[in-house]
Amino acid sequence: MLFFALAMAGGSLWLVTPEDFWWQLKIGDLIRQTGTIPQNGIFSATQANTPFFYQSWLAEVVFSWLYQLGDLVANLQLRNLLLISSYGLLLWHCLRRVKGNSRAALLGILFSVIVAFDSWQVRPQMFAWLLFAATFVIISEVATERWSIKALSALPLIEILWVNLHSSFTLGPLLVGIAALGAMLDRRRDHPDAPIYPTMRALWIASGVMLATSLINPRGWGVWVEGWSMLTALFSPAVLSEQASPLTTLSNPVSQLMLAVLLVAVVTLLVIWQKMRSADLLIISVLALLTLTGAHYQIWFGMVAGPIIAEALVRRGRLKLIKRNPAAPKAVAVLAIACAVIGLLVQPIIRIWLPLPEALNGATGNLTHAELASGSTPIQAVEFLQANQPNQAYFNDMGYGSYLIWKAGEQLPVFIDPRVELYPREQWNEYSCIMAGKDWERLLAKYSLDTILIDRELGNDLVRAVQTNPAWQELYADQQSLIFKRTAQAAQASNQPVSCPATN
């Protein structure tokens, strides 16, 4: 109970961030209006005719439907329900693995949470949380024969939803295939927990069926091609931080926690590996390796690492840290009830009626329940830009591009936005140079840009460069955003290489 109370309270503090929600909402609106999925980079001033595949089209439709039903409140409430359901399922699975040892289970779920708490945004990935957790739980329960192989019949249905909701659908067949391989290895090494032959065969069949059902989407096999292209595309970590390895972002507290959990997993499993099932060892190893290549795998690593580490700690017979605990004292029960009440009060459907401290609210401006949107959402700045349209094209912060698409996509097509794979690497390199204040005048002239909409903090290098240039005038300023306009002759575009080096 205490876990759910803390999850409701803590998870609800994550407001709607602008980067990966608003443009998806706009595409969902468009799909519902036209009945078709767009095929190109609409709302982009630079890549409008470039082919683009909207992998998460179903998530976008759900966002649009929920927004019509209850604006940000409905979308944020669904995020909270998916969050609690996903980690609640993992906690239940931990308790099954450790035979009711609640301390070990809570320690395991803590490992799952601390590597992923910065990935709880309102974005298509949130639909995959429960699907991933359910897939992992089903194959684990079936492989240990606590569940009948009939439970595997749910996996194809999960995959059909998953492939149309989020690009992480590739992890479904991968998890089941690893479980089948682990079952085969355990039978060969006469592991005491090795499943019977029919179970092993059912896991192999389920893996193949999941792979086949992943083709039930608007692009068929093309989703795998698109997924591979995205995985192999190289972007600067400054542009796409999720592609950065935790090893290269050691100053980030979440990266530090991730590596600490990984160290615990390695040490624990090295000691106890002979008692663990091969599937668990393979799954945690594969997800760990993937996470070391990019931070966007951290949430998935955490979901498998928590239950596996918890079971490993309990199986270590001489370990005295985790003991079967007595019934919770009254003080813990009172604390759980208090946290549950707080958790309920900060749920979106309730908090919008409460006078919460300003620090717990988000943006301000002409947007229904703007307090549920992150303070980095440029509501007022975009309204000013709409009322004072640039004479030419304009430059915008990447994160702002998402809200711009939703609010003014037809009126003010963006220079760049979070649809990362839509834009060529050369343009991302130029964007990085402009944001760094390097050769920015000539690059803006190359695209005939005479207006800049920028985040004060993220674009501080560019802001300093523009503020010292007399050819540019500040038109708008608030606590978060700035708008500049060129009032004099800009640096001329040239075919010569820019002085800013390309970033990889």
Residue pairs with C-beta under 8 A, 6 or more apart in sequence:
1 333
1 336
1 337
1 340
2 332
2 335
2 336
2 339
3 87
3 88
3 91
3 106
3 109
4 84
4 88
4 340
4 343
5 336
5 337
5 338
5 339
5 340
5 342
5 343
6 339
6 343
7 83
7 84
7 87
7 88
7 343
8 80
8 84
8 339
8 340
8 343
8 344
8 346
8 347
9 339
9 342
9 343
9 346
10 117
11 79
11 80
11 83
11 84
11 120
12 76
12 80
12 343
12 346
12 347
12 348
12 351
13 346
13 360
14 79
14 120
14 121
15 76
15 362
15 372
15 373
15 374
15 375
16 72
16 75
16 76
16 121
16 122
16 362
16 372
16 373
16 374
16 377
17 121
17 122
17 374
17 376
17 377
18 373
18 374
18 376
18 377
18 378
18 399
18 400
18 402
18 403
19 121
19 398
19 399
19 402
19 418
20 121
20 123
20 124
20 402
20 418
21 63
21 75
21 121
21 122
21 123
21 402
22 377
22 402
22 403
22 405
22 406
22 407
23 43
23 401
23 402
23 405
23 406
23 417
23 418
23 419
24 56
24 59
24 60
24 63
24 123
24 124
24 402
25 60
25 63
25 64
25 67
25 406
26 43
26 405
26 406
26 409
27 38
27 54
27 57
27 60
28 57
28 59
28 60
28 61
28 62
28 63
28 64
28 65
28 67
29 64
30 38
30 42
31 37
31 38
31 57
31 60
31 61
31 64
32 61
32 64
32 65
37 54
37 57
37 218
38 52
38 54
39 51
39 52
39 53
40 48
40 49
40 50
40 51
40 52
41 47
41 48
41 49
41 50
41 51
41 52
41 419
41 422
42 48
42 409
43 405
43 409
43 410
43 413
43 414
43 417
44 50
44 413
44 414
44 416
44 417
44 419
44 422
44 423
45 393
45 413
45 414
45 415
46 415
46 416
46 423
46 427
46 447
47 422
47 423
47 424
47 427
48 413
50 422
52 419
52 421
52 422
53 219
53 222
53 223
53 226
54 60
55 166
55 167
55 223
55 226
55 227
56 124
56 164
56 165
56 166
56 167
57 164
57 218
58 161
58 164
58 165
59 124
59 127
59 164
59 165
59 166
60 124
62 78
62 127
63 75
66 74
66 75
66 78
67 74
67 75
70 77
71 368
71 369
72 348
72 368
72 369
72 372
72 373
73 348
73 349
73 352
73 369
73 372
74 348
75 122
76 122
76 348
76 372
77 347
77 348
77 349
78 126
79 120
79 121
79 122
79 126
80 347
80 348
82 126
82 127
82 129
82 130
83 120
83 126
83 129
85 130
86 129
86 130
86 132
86 133
86 303
87 109
87 112
87 113
87 133
89 130
89 133
89 134
89 137
90 109
90 112
90 133
90 137
90 303
90 306
90 307
91 105
91 106
91 109
93 133
93 136
93 137
93 140
93 141
93 307
94 104
94 105
94 106
94 108
94 109
94 306
94 307
94 310
94 311
95 101
95 102
95 105
96 141
96 146
97 105
97 108
97 140
97 307
97 308
97 310
97 311
97 314
98 104
98 105
98 108
98 310
98 311
98 313
98 314
99 314
100 324
101 310
101 314
101 322
101 323
101 324
101 325
102 325
103 322
103 323
103 324
103 325
104 310
104 311
104 313
104 314
104 322
105 310
107 309
107 310
107 313
107 322
108 306
108 307
108 308
108 309
108 310
108 311
108 313
109 306
109 310
110 306
111 261
111 264
111 302
111 305
111 306
111 309
111 310
112 302
112 303
112 305
112 306
112 307
113 302
113 306
114 257
114 261
114 302
115 254
115 257
115 258
115 261
115 298
115 299
115 301
115 302
115 305
116 298
116 299
116 302
116 303
117 254
118 254
119 125
119 296
119 298
119 299
120 126
124 165
124 166
125 166
125 168
125 299
127 161
127 162
127 165
127 166
128 162
128 165
128 166
128 168
128 169
129 299
129 303
131 158
131 161
131 162
131 165
131 172
132 168
132 171
132 172
132 175
132 300
132 303
133 303
134 154
134 158
135 155
135 158
135 171
135 172
135 175
135 176
136 175
136 283
136 303
136 304
136 307
138 147
138 151
138 152
138 154
138 155
139 152
139 155
139 175
139 176
139 179
139 203
139 206
139 279
140 179
140 279
140 280
140 307
141 147
141 151
142 148
142 149
142 151
142 152
142 195
142 199
142 202
142 203
143 179
143 182
143 183
143 195
143 199
143 203
143 277
143 279
144 193
144 195
144 277
145 195
145 196
145 199
149 198
149 199
149 202
152 202
152 203
152 205
152 206
155 172
155 176
155 206
155 209
155 210
156 206
156 209
156 210
156 212
156 213
158 172
158 210
159 169
159 172
159 173
159 210
159 213
159 214
160 213
160 216
162 168
162 169
162 172
162 214
163 169
163 213
163 214
163 215
163 216
163 217
163 223
164 217
164 218
167 223
167 226
167 227
167 230
168 300
169 214
169 223
170 214
170 224
170 227
171 300
172 210
172 214
173 207
173 210
173 211
173 214
174 286
175 283
176 203
176 206
176 207
176 210
177 204
177 207
178 279
178 282
178 283
178 286
179 203
179 207
179 279
179 283
180 200
180 203
180 204
180 206
180 207
181 278
181 279
181 282
182 277
182 278
182 279
182 280
182 281
182 282
182 283
183 194
183 195
183 199
183 200
183 203
183 278
183 279
184 200
185 278
186 193
186 194
186 195
186 277
186 278
186 279
187 194
187 195
187 197
187 200
189 278
191 277
191 278
193 277
195 203
214 223
214 224
215 221
215 223
217 223
219 226
226 421
229 421
230 421
233 420
233 421
233 425
234 243
234 425
234 504
235 243
235 420
235 425
235 428
236 428
236 429
236 432
236 503
236 504
237 243
237 244
237 248
237 249
238 432
238 435
238 503
239 398
239 420
239 428
239 431
239 432
239 503
240 420
241 249
241 295
242 294
242 295
242 296
243 294
243 295
243 296
244 294
244 295
245 292
245 293
245 294
245 295
246 252
246 255
246 258
246 259
246 291
246 292
246 295
246 298
247 255
247 259
247 292
249 255
249 295
250 256
250 259
254 295
254 298
255 295
258 291
258 295
258 298
258 301
258 302
261 302
261 305
261 309
262 288
262 291
262 301
262 305
264 309
265 284
265 288
265 305
265 308
265 309
268 309
268 312
268 313
268 316
269 276
269 281
269 284
269 308
269 309
269 312
271 316
272 312
272 315
272 316
273 281
275 312
275 315
276 308
276 311
276 312
276 315
280 308
280 311
283 304
283 308
284 301
284 304
284 305
284 308
287 297
287 300
287 301
287 304
287 305
288 301
288 305
290 297
290 300
290 301
291 297
291 298
291 300
291 301
313 319
313 321
313 322
314 322
344 350
345 351
345 354
346 356
346 360
348 369
348 372
352 369
352 371
352 372
356 371
361 371
362 370
362 371
362 372
362 373
362 374
362 375
362 377
363 370
363 371
363 373
363 374
363 375
363 376
363 377
363 379
364 370
364 371
364 379
364 380
365 379
365 380
365 383
366 379
366 380
366 383
367 373
367 377
367 379
370 377
370 379
373 379
375 480
376 399
376 455
376 480
377 403
378 400
378 403
378 404
378 453
378 455
378 480
378 481
379 403
380 478
380 481
381 400
381 453
381 476
381 478
381 480
381 481
381 482
381 483
382 400
382 403
382 404
382 407
382 408
382 453
383 407
384 475
384 476
384 483
385 394
385 408
385 412
385 451
385 453
385 476
385 483
386 407
386 408
386 411
386 412
388 475
388 476
389 411
389 412
390 412
390 450
390 451
390 485
391 450
392 448
392 449
392 450
392 451
393 413
393 415
393 447
393 448
393 449
393 450
393 451
394 412
394 415
394 449
394 450
394 451
394 452
394 453
395 415
395 434
395 444
395 447
395 449
395 451
395 452
395 453
395 454
396 404
396 414
396 415
396 416
396 417
396 452
396 453
396 454
397 435
397 453
397 454
397 455
397 458
397 459
398 416
398 417
398 418
398 431
399 418
399 455
399 458
400 453
400 454
400 455
400 481
401 414
401 415
401 416
401 417
401 418
402 417
402 418
404 412
404 414
404 417
404 453
405 414
405 417
415 431
415 447
415 449
416 423
416 427
416 428
416 431
420 428
423 431
426 502
428 503
429 500
429 502
429 503
430 443
430 446
430 498
430 500
432 500
432 503
433 439
433 440
433 443
433 498
433 500
433 503
434 440
434 443
434 444
434 462
435 458
435 459
435 461
435 462
436 461
436 462
436 500
437 461
437 462
437 464
437 465
437 466
438 498
438 499
438 500
439 498
439 499
439 500
440 462
440 465
440 466
441 469
441 471
441 490
441 491
442 491
442 492
442 493
442 494
442 498
443 498
443 500
444 450
444 452
444 486
444 490
444 491
445 490
445 491
445 492
445 493
446 493
450 485
450 486
450 490
451 475
451 483
451 484
451 485
451 486
452 462
452 466
452 472
452 482
452 483
452 484
452 485
453 481
453 482
453 483
454 462
454 463
454 481
454 482
454 483
454 484
455 480
455 481
456 463
456 479
456 480
456 481
456 482
459 482
463 482
466 472
466 484
467 474
470 488
471 486
471 487
471 488
471 489
471 490
472 484
472 485
472 486
472 487
473 484
473 485
473 486
473 487
474 482
474 483
474 484
475 483
475 484
475 485
476 482
476 483
477 483
